[in-house]
Amino acid sequence: MQEKIVIIGASHGGHEAAIELLDKYQGLDVTIYEAGDFVSFMSCGMKLFLEQKTTGINDVRNFAPEDLEARGGKVVSGHEVVEVNPQSKQITVKNIKNGELEQVHYDKLIISSGVNAANLPVPGNDLANIYLMRGYEAAQKIEAAKNNPNIKNVVVIGAGNGINAVEVMEKYGKNVTLIDAGKRPLENYLPEEFTDIFASEMEKHHVNLMMETKVESFTGENGQVSKVVTDKGEVAADLVIIAAGIKPATDYLDGAIELNKMGYIQVDDYFRTSVTDVYAIGDAIWPFSIPANTYAPNSSAVAARHEAQYLVDHLFEAKPSRPFPGLVGAQVLEVFDAHAAITGLNLRAMKFLKIDAKISIYKDRIRPAYIPEDQNTKVLTYLIYNKASHQILGGGVLGGPAQVSLTNVLSLAIRQKLTLEDLAEQDFFFSPSYDRQWNLLNLAAKDALGYKRFDR
């Protein structure tokens, strides 16, 4: 009899686990259950779709079911897993269309159900034209609203992922207001010198920033939103896009496996849950963080795929030969002409995990001083490091699209637990067409160490 592997969720982690299983092993029955009708929409590609920079909404996906079926797997869409019974090694699956329930046996269960966009728990949040910025259906609705001439005033709530919606709607001629409870956009991720640039970029494009503002309710006419009521007054709104955070999609697991106090699935160094033969990967877990040296949130397509690959490599070992080495974590933040990439610990993680670290900010141009300023991009770099050991724990680069890729070097440095001294001494290529005698990362590390500034 074939060993039956059931996977919950068809996004990055579930997809990677399925293809790795089918490619590396023979004689497995691999089935993915996905609640949505459209399999594996990539919400991270929504902005590009809305800007008409993709080949179409149906292509903004990890894979099509037939791709996996060609490898011998099976994808069951429109079916939501509503219960897991570890004692009987069964899941209960609900057909979304007709409500019918089915019991499905598994030999091993991989949970990759991810997270859901968080709605605001305020009156009026069920009015029409209030959308969450996640998923295939939301992309369709926002696309239609973007092209609707009757929608003139757009309110975006959440200055994290919400900045993507801000840029799209402004480019399509909408009057855009961005509301956030923080003092500055992206303040959980970036130092003030960086957030000031993001704020300035949005203001330059006539975005109305309402920071340190609390949404109290939504009001409307004929069942459709018309105003956002805040503690600083009312804002006209023909459309509201909420990007105010995420929550783990784990309600159906409560009582079946161990969850942490925030609802994320507890896993060990091998992605094993609290019950035998049930594993979890992806956004609904806290994987081991190399810079934090503990388990920490890391909602990332890249993270989910690395986790899935490791899990499949060791899934059938009685005792895994090695623990998962951990992740660094990285992401891109951009709006209009402001581009940044960050890696490792960010400011929010430092506070949440109570890490004793220091931050150093370095400003410079990417090429030698004899290159005219209009050909010499300004770049901001920050490094987060352990005060005592100087181990690099995080960092980021803000500049042109080419410069932000330097953040990948910082990711490698963090993974290898390099220090400021290591980064200051590292040799890189040099050509005045691209760089300067001391690379920007050398200079950022030297600055953090208090070395005299290099100005040539």
N, C-alpha and C positions, 0 to 999 in steps of 0.2 A: 504493500500500500504506500502511495506517495505521502510524504510528510507535508502537512497542510500549513502554510504560512499565511496568516491573515494580516493585512495592513490597513489601519484606519487613517484615512486622509491621503489625498492624491497630490499634495503640493510637493515642494522640493525634497523633503526628507522621505516621504512615502514613495515618490517616484524613484529617487536614487536607490533606496533600499530594494525596490522591486527589480530594477534592471541589474543591480549588482548580484542579487540572488540568482536571477535567471542566467546571467552570464558566467557565474563562477561555479554553479552547482548543477548537477543533473538530478532528474526525478523529483522535483519539487512542484507542489501545487501552490502557486502564488496568486492571491486575489487581493485587490484593493477595493475598499468600500469608501465611496465619496458621497457626501450629502448633496452637493451641488449637481445641477444638470450639466453644467459646462465644466469639464475636467481641467484642472490645473491652470486656471487663469493666473497670470503673474501681476499682482497689484503693483509691484515695483515698476512695471512697464506702463502703468495707466497714464502717466503724464505724457510719455511719448505718443501713446495712442491719441490722447486728446489734442495733441499738437499736430496730428496727422503725419507723424514721422515713423509709422509702422506700416506693415503690409495689410493691416486690418485687425479688428478686434479678435477675430477667431484665430489669429496667428499669435496673439500675445499669451502664450501658454508654454508650460514646460514640455508637454507631450500630448499627443492625441491618443485615445484609448487603443486605436488600431496599431500604434507603434509598439505598445507593450504586448498586445495580443500576438503580434508577429514574432515575439520572442518566446511565446508560450504562456504568458501571464493572462490575467483577466481583470478587467475594471468594471465595477458595478456602480454606476453613477445614479444620482437621485435616491440613494439609500443611506439613511442616517443610522449610525450605531448609537443606540439609546441605553444600552446596559452591557456591562462586562461581568461575567460570572466565572472567576478564576477556579472555583471548586469543581465545576463541571467542564471547564475549558470551553465555554461557549460565549458567544456574543448574541445580543438581540438586535436585529436590524429592522428598521422601519422603512417601508416603501413610502417616499414622500408624497407620491401622487394619490395613492389609495388608502394609506394608513395601515396596510397589512404588516404584521409582525412575523419575523422568521428567526428561528434559532439556528446559528451556524457554529459548527465545531472548529476549533483550531488546535494545532500542536504547538505552534509558537505564534504569539501575537505581538505585532509592532505597532505602537501608537504614535501617530504623527498628525494628530488632529489640530495642532497649531493654536492660533489665537483668533479672536473676533474683535472687530472694531468696537470700541466702547461708546455707547450713546450717553447723552447727558440726562441725568435723572431729574429733569425739571418739567413743570407743566407745559403742555403743548408740543412735546417732542415727537408726537405721532402725527403732526400736521403734514400735509402734502408739501413737496418740494424741500424737505429736509432729508439730506442724504449722508450716509457714512462713506468715507472715502476708502473703500476696500471691496474688492470682488467684481465679478463680471457684470452683474446686474447694476451695480453702482456706476460702473464705467459707462454702460449704455445710457443710464439716466442723466449723468453729468454731461455726456456728449450731446444729448438732445437739448438739455438746458443751455449749454454753451452756444448753441446755434439758434436759440429761440429769441427773436427780437423783443418779445414782451418781458423777458427777464433782463432787467437793467441793473438792479442792486443785488450784489452777491455778498454774503457774510460768510467768512471762513473762520471756524472756531478751532484753535490749536495751532501754535506757531512752530510745530515740529514738522511733521509730514504735510501739514496744511500749507506750507509755503509753495508746494507744487501746484495746488489748486489756485493759489493767489496768482501765480505767474500765468497760468493758462487763461484764467478768467480776465485778467487785465489785458492780455494780448488779444482777446476777442471783444474788447471794447466795453467791458462791464465796469461798473463803479464798485470797487472792491474794498471791503473793510475786513481787517484781520483782528480777531479778538483772542486774547490770551491772558491767563492769570499771572504770568510772570512779568518781571520788570522789563525784560528784553527778549526778542525772538531768539530761540535756540540757546537760551542761557543755561540749560541743563547740560549742554554739550560743549559749548565754546566759551573761551574767555571773553571779557567785555570788549577788548580791542577787535575781536572777530565779529561779535554780535552787532557792534556799532556799524560795521560795514554792511552787514545784511540789512539792518534797519534802514540805513541810508539808501541802499539800492532799491528797496521797496518804496520808500518815500519819493525817490526820484521818478518812479513810475506811478506816482499819485495814488498809492495804496494808503488808505486810512488806517493807521496803527492804533489800536486801543489796548494798551498793555495795562497790567494790574487791574484787569476788569473781570468781574464775575457775571456770568450769564444766569439770570434768575428765572426766565421763562421765555416761551415763544407765544406770540398771539397771531391770529389770522382772521381771514374772512372767507366764508364758504368752504371751510375745511383746508384752506391753503395758507401757508405762512405769509405774513406781511410785515412782521416786526420781531426783532430780537430785543427783549427787555433785559437791561443790565443794571448793575448798581451805579452806573454812570450815565444812565439815560437810555432812551430807545433808539434803535437803529433800523431804518427801513430795509426790508429784505424780501426780494422776490424768490430768492434761493438761499438756502443755508447748507454749507458743507461742513460736516463735523469730522475733525481729525484730532480728537482729544485723547488719544491713547488706545490701549488694547487690553484685553483680558483673556486669560487662557480658556480654551474651549474644552473644559474638563468637568463640567457639571455632571455629566453622565457617569463619571468615574467615582464620584463621592461615595465612600463606603466600600468600594471594591478594591482600590489600591490607595497607597498613602500619598496624600497631597501636602504641600507646605501651606503655611498660613495664608498665602496669597493665591492659593488654588493651583499652583504649578505642580507637576508630577515629580515626586522625589525619585531620583535615580542615583546609582552608585557610579564608580569609576568605569563600569562596563555597560552602562545604560540599562542595567537591570532594575526593575521596579521592586516594590515590596513583596510581590508574589512571583512564584516560579513560572518561567516561560512567558512572561509578559515584559516587554521592553518599551522604552519610550525615547524618542528623539525629536528634534525640531523646536519650534517656538514655545511649546507647552512645557518645556523642562528648563532647568538651570544647569547648563554644562559647567565643567571645571574651567575656570578662567586662569590663564597663566599669570597675567600681571597682578590679579587680585589674590592669587594663591588660595582660592576658595570657589565654591559654586556661586555663579552669578548669572543674571539674565543676559541673553545674547540672541535677540530676534534677528535672524539673518539667514538668507538662502544659502550662503556659503557655509555657515556653521552647520545647518541641517544636512547638507550633502557630505561634509566631512564626518559628521556623526554617523550617518547612514553607512558610509563606506567602512568605517571602523567596525560598526556593529555587525555587518554582514561577514566581514573577514573573521570574526571571532564567535559568531552566533552558535556554532555547533561544537565549540570546545567546552569540555566539562569544567575546566577552569581556564579562563582566557589567559593567553600567554603574556599579555602585557595590558596595563590599564590604558584608557584613552589619554593621550598626552595633554589634552586641553586645547583651548582656543585663545586667540588674541582679540578678535572682533574688530571690524572696521566698517565704516559707512561713508557715503558721500552726502554732502549737504550743499544745495545750490538753489539760487533764485536769480533770474535775469543774468547779469554778468558777474555775480559773486559765486565763486566755486571753492569749496573746501572739502577735504577728506580728513577723517579722524580715525584713530586706531587705539586699541588698548583701553585703559581706563579713561572715562570722561569725567567732567566735573560732578555730574550727578552720582556716578558710581563711587567717586572718592568720598562724597559725603555719606552715601548710603552704607558703604562698607567700612567707613571710618578709617581710611587708609592714611597713614602719616606720610604724606608726600608733599612735594613742592612743585610749583609750576614756574616755568621760565618762558618768556615771550621774546622772540627775535624778529626784527624787521629789517629787510634788505632788498636789493635787486638781484635778479638771478644771474646777470652777466657782469663783466668788468665795468668799471666806472667810465671807461672811454667809449662805451657804447651809448648812443643817444637814448634819452629816457623813453621816447616813444617806441623804441625797439627793445626796451629793457624792463621786463615785467616786475612790478612790485610784488613781493611775497612776504607773508607773515607765517612764522612757524612757532609752534609752542611745544614744549616738552614737559611731561609730568614724570618726576623721578623720586625715588626713595631718598629721603633726606640724609640718611646715614650711609647707605651703600652706594648711592648714585645709580642704582639699577633703573633703567628706563621702563616706565610703567604705562605711558600713554603719550600721545602727541597728535599733531595735525598740521596741515599746510593749507593756506589760503592763497590762491593766485590764479593763473590761467589754467585751462584744462590740462595742459602738459605738465605743469608744476605739481598739481595735486597728486600725481602718481608717485611722487617722492614718499608719500605716506606708506606705500607698500614696503619701502626700505625700512621704515620705522616698525612696521609689523614684524618683519623678520628680526630686527634688533630686539624687539620685546620678546618674541618667541625664544630667542637664544639667550635671553636674560643678560644682554649687554648693558654696559654702564655708559655714563656720559663720556668717560675717558676713552672707552672703546670706540664710540661714535666719533669723537674728536680726532682720533688717530686713523680712522678708516680711510683708505685711498680709493678715490673714484676717478673716472675719466675727466679730462679737461679739454675743452675747446671753447674759445670765446664766442663761437657761433651758438653754443648751447649753455655754457656754464662759466665758472670762474676758477681760479687756481685752488681755492678752498671751496669745496662743495657747500651748498646752503646748509646741509645737515651737519657738516663739520663745524661751520660757523655757529649754528644754533647751539651745539653742544659746548663749544668753546665759550660762548657767551654765558651759558648756564654755569660754567665752571669759573667765571670771572676773569677770563683771559682778555687781554687788550684787543680791542676791535680791529679787524682787518678791513681796510677801506679801499684797497686797490682792485 
